[in-house]
Each structure stands twice: as C-alpha cells, then as structure tokens.
Amino acid sequence: MTSEENNLKADLRFFFMSPCEKYRARCQLPWKLCLQLLKIVLVTTQLVLFGLSNHLVASFKEENSLAFKHLFLKGFQGAREDGNSFAVYNRQDVYDSMFYAINQYLQLHNVTVGNYGYVQDENNLTALTVCKQLYVKSPPVPSENVNRSIIDSRIETDCLNIEPFIATNKVSEKWEMSNSSFFILEFYRLVQIEISFRLKGIDLQAFQYNELPDCYEFLITITFDNTVHSGIIKIFLDSDAAIQECNDWDISDSLSKSSHYILIFDVFIMLICLMSLILCTRSIILAISLQKRFASFFLRKYNFNVCLSDRLEFLNGWYIMIIISDTMTITGSIMKMEITVKNLTTYDICSILLGTSTLFVWVGVIRYLGYFQKYNVLILTMGVAFPKVLRFCCCAGIIYLGYTFCGWIVLGPYHAKFENLSTVAECLFSLVNGDDMFATFAELQEKSNLLWLFSRLYLYSFISLFIYMILSLFIALIQDTYETIKKYQEHGFPQTDLYTFLNDSTEIPNISRRWCDDDRLLI
C-alpha cells in the first residue's frame, strides 16, 4: 500500500467522523458544532423579539381596519363570511351610506376615539375625493323592442373634491347643498361610486415595549359596486396602511438606549452567522477537493470512474442548508436593524427571512442526532424514501389536479368551497385528511338533480380514491422504507466502493457495482 493511498484513507476516515470522534482523534474543539448550538439560542431570541414587534404592527393594522369599517360604514355590524362587504337594496340607503361616510370624515375629530388626523400636503389638507362611474348612454329600463335599444358600453368618470376644513366652522350639510347636482345619481347608468381619502396615525403601544413608534398613513377607499345591476349594491371598505418615519418627535433617552442594545445584539448575531458561513463554505470546498482526489486515485488504480452515489457522499446537504440559513439570517438582521431605526418598513419580508432561517437552524440539529444509531432512523428513512415519494407524488398530483379543475368548473358556481382553484385545492386537501367532510356535502345547493348526483359521485370517488388507495400506498411506501432501514441497521448497510475502499478490501471493482445507481444509497 503506497503512502498516497494511506494518506487518502486517513483523510477520508477523518472526513466521515462525527464531531466527537474528530475531537478524540485530534483534540480539536468542534467549532462548527459550538457555533450551531450558540446560533440556536441567539437566532431564536432574535426571532422572538422581532416577532413581538411584528405582532404589534399586524394587530395595529387589523384593528384600525376594523375601526374604519365601523366608523365610516353606516350600519356595519361585522364582515360576513363570504367577504368584507355588505349590501344595500334601495336608493335611499345608498344616499344615506354615502353621506354618512363623508360626514364622518369631515367630523373626524368629534367622533373618533383614535389618534387620527388629516394628511397635509404643501400646507393644505388633502381632500376627500368622490368619483362616480356611469355608462355614457343606457336605457332606464329594458326596452320592449330589444333591437331598437341604444346601449353605449363606454364609461365616463366624474369626481368631486371636498376639503376637510369646510366642517370646522360651518355646518357639515353645506357641502351637500353646494354640490347637489353631483349627488343626483342615475342608478340605471351607475357602475360604481368610490370615496377615497387619507388619514394619519401613530402606534403608541410601542412605548410599552421600549420601542420607537411607527407613524402610519392610511389610504381608505369606500366602493359602492353596482357593476352587476342585479338590484344589490355591495359596499366595500379597503384600508391600505403605509408605515412612515415619525418627524419632529422628541424620543426619550431610555428608548434610544434600548434601540442601541438591540442593534448591538443584531450585529453580534451577524458576526456569528458570518463565521458559521465561512466555516461551512470551507468544509464544502475541502470536501470537493477530497472527492476529486478520491475519484482521480480510483481511476488511476482501478481504471473506472466512481459512481454518482459515492460522489454524493462528499456533498454534505446539511452544510448547504446552514449556508442558506446564515445568508438569510444576515440579510434579515440587516433589514431588522433598518426597521429598528425606522429606515425601512418591510416587516413581512424580514419576518419571512428570519422565520425561515430559524427553521433551518432547528432542523440542522437533527444532523448531530444522526450520529447516534438510535436517533438517526428518521433521517435515514427520509433520505432513502425521498426519491420514491417524489415520484409517487408526481403521479398522484396529476390525478389531484384533474379533480381540482373538474370541481372548480362544475361546482364552483354553486359551492363556496369551489369558487376558485386555490380554494378547491385547499378543500380537497382537507378532505384527504378527513376534515369537514359532512359540511362539504351539505353546503352544496340543490339546483338540479343532475348537479346533485354529479357532486355526490365526484366527492365519493375522490375520497375513496385518495384516502383508501393513494394515501394508503403513500404510507405503505414510507413504512417499507422504514423496515428496510431497520433491517440494514441490524445486518449492515450495502457496501459501496467508497466504504469498501476504507475497509481495506482488495476487490473493489467487483464488489458493489450493482449498488452504484440504487436510490437506497442517496442518504
């Protein structure tokens, strides 16, 4: 045995050792293991702190949206299950709802309990805008002679601006009298009325958590939708909240110090993640170099190429996941620091980055449990079963998509759970898991016997096929893999060229060629 072969075997054995074995072999502290354990604590703490702030922002927006509906929509008692709208059915209710919203805006400081104010641009308060859309020409009622009816599908828009300062010293009804002609609505031509205005507010609850407050600008749009002309005008209120920097605010020293401590903590986490990223990148580079040495030596000594499964043994997927996690943590930490000093307001993007990175950090702990035989069954089973499960899901997914499109096109007009493709997919997934079965059957409107019969055949066939056959086969596939892994742990795993070489065998070219492309080696 040459010195080159001895050195290669020594490097390979050390490469495939666990952190504890490497420590006993060279008495070197496992830096990557220590960093990962430290990262779990730091990243989780960072996520909890940011999660509290994100929850404050989300709850503030949601509560303000609900407050606006009760404040500006006359008779609003809560959103229905089928949407954030309610309807009016006669002309007087339309006028009352429209005038009520405008008057509430003009008398905002006298009626609201919130910290709201008018938005000011260029020394003037921004106006409330009322726009009505009407068909250019349309008959007031359906004509008896359809051939002679004149209908113009073009839509014209007319808008009116109402300044909020009008209501400060004058009676709020004067704006209605001065614009009476605008509010004479021809309902047979009316398509839509849109009332839009802007308000500003501040989230004062941040002071209770020693955080800097956020200032908001709310764009509120109230829509009277008459596009269907079915005798029902639906009323929607949409509030879009934009976070802005609070200007001319004198913040106490205690809040400034708290922000500085948070920023220092975020910088420390970034340094830890940067060290982890460098160490894992270095390990991957060394692994690729070692893999090339091993493949080159095999080609020269045994005159054949190393198979793909042996090459993949050098590619540590855990390191790749850690690199992705570290990158996301560093990016999310930078965004979090900008949010802390109120230079950015991208809470959603930051929460996705930090949440996903924390998920990867915790999942990475399983890697170290995998070095113990009693704990690595889950990892081995997932790794071995993944290619087979992926192929199985592709076949089952084709059938699933077929049922999704069929349910949407046939049952969509008559069933709330089949209105759009995403809702249909979610409903069918719930049925596969045995959730809400009777309600799905019972909610279908019996418009016709044929439709009722089709819905029963559709639901019975889907439930029977996916629960009793496809789901059972899916479980059996994983169970079979689990039993195979248990048998390998008792009697030994199939030896590949790589491990045969490490065990000093001299018959490498003839011992394991049949295992080279087997999915069971992709672990």
N, C-alpha and C positions, 0 to 999 in steps of 0.2 A: 504494500500500500504506500503510495507516494505521499510526500509532505503536502502537496496540493490537495489531495483527497482528504487527508487528515484535517487540514485547516478548514476545508469546506464543510466537513461533517461537524466539526466543532462549532463553526459559525451557525450552521443550520440547527443544531441541538439548542444552542443558546437562543436563537431567534424564536423557537417554538416553546420556550419555557414560560411558565407563569411568572408574574412579578415576584412571588415568594421564592420560587426556585432560582430566579436571577439574583435575588438578594443573598440567598445561601451560597450561590456559586461565586459571586464576585464581591459580596458585602457592599453593594452599591444601593443607595436609597432609591426606591422606585418613584422617581419624580412625577411621572405621568399619573400614577395611581394617587399620590398625595394631592396633586393638583385637581384631579377629578373629584376627590372627596371634598376638598375645600370649595371647589366650584359649586357643588350641590348646595351647600349651605348658603354661599353668597348669592348665587343666582336666584335661589328660592326666596331669600329675604328681599332681594331687589324686586322680584315679581310681586310679592305680597304688598310691598309699599306702593308700587305703581298701580297695582290692582285697586287699592283703596282710592287713589286719586281718579282712576278711570271710572270707577263706580260712581263717584261723586258727579263727574261730568255727565255720564249717561243718565243718572237719575234726575239731575237738574234739567236736562233737555226734555226728558219724558214728562216730568211734572209740569214744566212750562207749556208743553204742547197740549196737555190735558186742560190746563188753566185757560189757555187761549180759546179752546172749544167752548168751555162753559162761559167765558167772558164775552165772546163775540157771536156765538150762535144761539139764537133765541130758541128756547125750549129744548136745548141739548141736555139729555139725561144719561149719555154714555153711548159709546160706539156699539153698533150691532156686530154680531159675529161675522157677517159677510162683508165687512169693510168699515172704514172710518167715515161713513156718511149717514145722513138721514134725509128724509124726503118731505116735500110739501106738495099739496094737491090742488090748491086754488090760488087765484091771483092775489088775493088779499094777504095770504101767508107769505107769498114771495115779496111783496112790498114791505110787510112788517119785518121780515127777516133781514132784508137789505138795509132798511133804515135803522134797524136796531144795531146792526154791526157798525154802521157809520157813526151813529150817536155814541156808542160805547167807546169808539176810538177817539172822538172829539172830547169826551168827558173822562178820559182815561184816568187822570189823577184823582178824580172824585169817586170812582167806582172800584178800582183795583186795590187789592191788598199786597200786591207785589211791588218790587223795586223796578218799575218800568219808566222809560222816558222816551220822548220823541227824538229821532235821529236828526242831527243838524248838519247840513252841507252848505259851505260858503256863506255862513252867517244867516242862513234861512233854514227853517224846519222843513223836512221833507213832507210832501203832500201825500194824502191818501188818493189812490187812483181807482176810478170805477170805469171799467170798459165793458161795453156790450157788443156782442157779435150777432148780426142778423143777416138773413138771406136778402139779397138785393131785391128780389121780387118773388112773392109766393102767394097763392090764393088763400084767403082767410079760412075757407072750408073746402073740403074736396068737391070739385065740380061734378055736376051730373053728367056732363059730357067730357069724359077724360081727354078726348082728342083735342079739345079746344082749351084745356087748362094751360096756363102760362107759368112755368116754374123756372126760375133762374138759380142755379146752384152756387153762384158766386156769393161770397160772404163779405160784408162790409163791417168795419170796426169803428166805433165811436167811443171816445174816452173823455172823462171829466176828472179834473184835479180839485181836491178840497183841502185847503190849508188848515192845519190843526189849530192855529191861533184864532180862528174865527169863533171858536166856542169859549174862549177865555173871558170875554167881556160881553158877549151877545148871546141871545137865546139860540140854542142849537138848532131850532127849527128854521131859522132864516136861510140857511144854506139850501134847504129843500125848496123853499119858496122861490129863491132866485134861480134855481135850475129845474123848475117844474117840468119844462118841456123835455128835458133829457130823460126824466124818470117816467115818461109815458111809454110804456112797453107794448109793443105789438107782439103778443105771445105766439101768433101763428108764424111770425118770421124769426122769433127769438131762438138763437142757438145756444148762447152762453153769456152769463154775466160773471165778471171777475173783479173782485175787490182786493187790492193789494196795498200794503203799507209796511213800514219798517219801525221796529221798536228796539231799544237798547236796554240791557240789564246787566247785573253783576252777580256772581255766585259768592255770596258772603259766607256760606258754610265752610269754605276753605280755611277761614281763620281758626275754626275749631280744631283743625288738624295741623296747625302751624305751617300752612302752605300759602303761597301767593294766590290771590284770587284771579279768576278769569272774567273778562268782560265779554259780553255777547251782543251780537246784533241779530235780531230775529226778522226774517222776511216772511210775512204772513200773507197767505193768499186764500181767499174765500171764493169758491167757484160754485155757481148755480148752473148745473148741467141740464140742458134741455135738448141735447142732440138727438135723442130718440123720438121726441114728440109723442110720447105714449101717455100723456096725462100726468106724469110724475116728473118733478124737477128735483134732482138729487143735489144736496148741498155738501160740499167737501171743504175742509179747512186743512191746509198744509202749512207747517211752520218749519222753515229751514234756519237752523242756528249756526252762525259763524262766530268762532272764538277770535277775539281781537285783543291787542295789547291794551292794558288799562293805562291811560295817560293822566298825568297830573295827580298821581296818587302818592301820598306820603306813607310808606310802609314802615312799620316799627322795626327796631334793630333785632328783636328776637326772631321775627320771621326771616330776616336776611341771613342771620346766623344758621337757622335751620336749613335754609336752601344751600348754604355753603357746605354744611356737613353732608347733605345728600349728594352734592356734586363730587365731593372728595370720595365718598363711598362708590359712586359710579365709576370714577376714574380708576380706583383700585380694582374693581371688577374687570374693567377693560384690560388692565395690565395682566391680571391672572389669566384671562382668556387669551391674550396675545401670547403669553408664554406657553399655554397649552397648545395653541395652534402651531407654534413654531416646533415644539417637540413632536407633535403628531405628524406634521409635514416632513420633518427629518426622518421619522421612523418609516414613512411610506417611501421616501427616496432610498433609504438604505435597503428596504425590502425589495424594491425593484432592482437595485444593483445586485443583491444576493440572488434573486431569481434568475437574472441574466448569467451570473457565474455558474449557477447550478445547471441551467439549460445548455450553456456552452460546454461544460465539462461532460455532461451526458452525451452530447452529440459527438464529442471527440472520442470518448471511451467506448460507448455502446453503439454509436452510429445510428441513432434515431432521435427524433425530437420528443421533448417532454410534452405529455398531453395537456389539454386545457385545464382539466380538473386539478392537476398538480401545480400549474401556474397560478390558478386562483387561490391556492393555499397561501401564497405570499401576499395576496391583496387582502388586507385587513379592513373589512367593511366598517368595523367599529371606529377606526381612526378617521375614515371618511365622514362618518356621522358626527364625530366630535369636531372635525374641522368646520363642517356646515354649521353646527351648533355654536361654535366660537365666533364664526363670522356673523351669524345672526345676532348673537349677544352683543358683540362690539357695535354693530350697526344700530341695534335697538337702544343700547346705552347712550350712544351719541344723540339719538333722537330724544331720548328721555331727558338728557341734560338740556337740550334746547327747549323742551317743553317746560322744564323746571324754571328756567329763566324767562319763559314766555316769549321765546323767539319762534317757536313752532306750535301748531295746534293739532298735529297729526296723531291723535290718541289711538285711533283704530289701527293704523299701520304699525305703530310702536308696540301695541299690545299683541299683535299677531307675531311680530318678530320675537319679543321676549317670551311669549307663551310657548311658541314652537321650540325655541332654543331650550327652555326649561324642560319641556317634554323629552327632547333628545338627551339632555343631561341625565335625567332619571332613568330613561331606557338604557343608557350606557352602563348603568350599574349592573345590569344583568350580565354584561361581559365578564365581570370578575366572579360572579357566581358560577359562570360556566366552567371555571377551572376545577370545580368540585363535582364529582360524578353524580352525587345525589341531587344536585340542583340544576344540572345542565340539560335535563330531559326536555324542558320547554324550548330551549334554544335549538337543540338538535332537531326536535320534531318540526319546529317552524322552518328551519333551514332546509331540511330534506323535503318537507311537504310543499314548500312554496312553488316550485315549478309545476307540480301536478295540480295544485289548487288553482294556479293561474290559468292553466289550460282548461280546467273544468269550469271556471267562472266565465271564460270567454264563450263557451258553448251555452251555458245557462243564461248568460247575458243576452244572447241573441233571442232566445225564447221570451225573456223578460221584456225586451224592447218591443217585441211583437204584441204582447199583451198590453203594454203601455200605450202604443199608438191606437190599438183597437178600442181600448176602454175610453180614450180621450175623444175619439171621433164619434163613437156611438152613444156613450153615456154622459159625455161632457155637458150637453145642454140640459140635462135633467138631474144631475147629481153634483153636489157641491165639492165632493172629493175627486171629481174627474174633470174639473173646469179647465185646467191647463196641464201640460206634460209633466212639470215638476211635481204638481200636486198628485197626479196619477201615480208617478213613480214612488212617492212617499207613502201613498195609500197602499199600494201593492206590497211595499216592503214591510209595512205594519201588519198586513195580512199574513205574510210569510212567518212573522214572529208571533202570530196568534193574537194580535192586538185589535180590538174594536171590530170584531167580525160581525156581530149581530147588528150594530149600528150601521155598518156599510150596507148590509142587506135591507135594513128597514128604511133608510133615508131615500131610497130610490122612489121617485114619483111614478105612480102607475098611470102613465099617459095612454098606454095601449097594452093589450095583452101580448102582442108580439115583442114589444120592448121589454116588458116584464119577464117574459120567457127567456129572451136573449141574456138579460142581466143575470138571471139565475144560472144559466149554462156557463156564462163567462166566469162568474165568481166560483162556482163549484169546480169547474175544470182547472182554474188557476190554483185554487187552494189544494186540490187533490194532487196536482202535478208537482207543485213546488214543496209542499210540506211532506207529503208521503213518499215522494220519489227523489226529487232533486236534493232537498235538504238532508234526507236520509243518506243518499250517496255521498254528499259532501262530508257528513260526519263520519261515515264509514271510511272515506279516503284518509282523513286525519287519524282515525283510530288504527287503521292498518299501518300507517307510518309510525305511530307511537309504538305499536307492538314490534315493528321491525327494529326500532332504536333500542327497545328493551332487550331484544334478543342479541343485538350487536354488543350491548354493554355486558352481557353475561358471557358471550362466547368470543368476543373480539370483533372489531370492525375489519372490513376487507382491506387488505394491504395494497397501497398504491406504490408506484415506482419510487416516490419520494420517501415514504416511510420504510420501504424495503431497503433502500439505499442507506438510510440511517441505522437500520438494524444489521448492517454488515453482511447482507446477502450477496452472493456472487452470481445469482441467476435473475438479475433484474429484467433483462429483455424478455424473458419468457413467463414471468410470474403473474403479471396483473394487467395485461393488455386489454382483457375483456371488461375491466372496470373503468377504463380510461374515459369513456364518454357517458358513464352512468350518472343519472341525476342524483343518486344517493351520495355522491362524492361532493356535491355542491353545498357544503356546510361550512 
